[in-house]
C-alpha cells in the first residue's frame, strides 16, 4: 500500500515539475516570438507611413500632378512633339 502511495506522489511530483518547466519554456519561446512579431509590425507600419509621406511630398512638389488644375496649369499635357523628327 505504501509503495502505491509513494508511486502516486512521485508521479504527481514529476508531472508538477514537468508542467512548471513546460510553462516557463513555452512562455520564453512565446515572448521571443512576440518580440519578433512586434518588430516586424513596427517596421511595416513605419514603411507604410514613409511611403504615404513620400507620396504626399511628391504630390506637393509637382504642380502639374493635380488633375483638377492640370488642364489649366499644363496646356501642353496632350501635345506630343518629337524633337528629333526634324
ZAMARGU-4260 file (C-alpha; in steps of 0.2 Angstrom, whole numbers, plus 5000, padded with zeros to 4 digits):
<rodrens>
0) 5000/5000/5000 | 5014/5012/5004 | 5023/5008/4988 | 5007/5014/4978 | 5006/5030/4988
5) 5025/5033/4985 | 5022/5030/4967 | 5007/5041/4965 | 5016/5055/4975 | 5032/5053/4964
10) 5021/5054/4948 | 5012/5069/4954 | 5029/5077/4958 | 5036/5073/4941 | 5020/5080/4932
15) 5021/5096/4943 | 5039/5098/4939 | 5036/5095/4920 | 5021/5106/4919 | 5031/5121/4928
20) 5046/5118/4916 | 5035/5117/4901 | 5026/5133/4906 | 5042/5143/4908 | 5049/5136/4892
25) 5034/5140/4882 | 5032/5157/4890 | 5050/5161/4885 | 5048/5155/4867 | 5031/5164/4865
30) 5039/5180/4872 | 5053/5180/4860 | 5041/5176/4846 | 5030/5191/4852 | 5045/5202/4851
35) 5050/5197/4834 | 5032/5200/4828 | 5031/5217/4836 | 5047/5222/4827 | 5040/5216/4810
40) 5024/5225/4814 | 5033/5241/4818 | 5044/5241/4803 | 5029/5238/4792 | 5020/5252/4800
45) 5035/5264/4798 | 5037/5258/4780 | 5019/5262/4776 | 5020/5279/4785 | 5036/5283/4775
50) 5028/5278/4758 | 5012/5289/4762 | 5024/5304/4767 | 5034/5302/4752 | 5018/5301/4741
55) 5012/5317/4749 | 5029/5326/4747 | 5029/5321/4728 | 5011/5327/4726 | 5015/5343/4734
60) 5031/5346/4724 | 5024/5343/4707 | 5011/5357/4702 | 5006/5348/4687 | 5001/5332/4696
65) 4984/5338/4702 | 4970/5333/4690 | 4959/5347/4694 | 4972/5361/4689 | 4981/5350/4676
70) 4971/5357/4661 | 4974/5375/4666 | 4992/5373/4673 | 4999/5362/4659 | 4992/5367/4642
75) 5004/5355/4633 | 4998/5340/4643 | 4991/5330/4627 | 5003/5338/4614 | 5016/5326/4608
80) 5031/5334/4599 | 5046/5323/4593 | 5061/5335/4594 | 5071/5323/4584 | 5059/5322/4569
85) 5065/5337/4560
</rodrens>
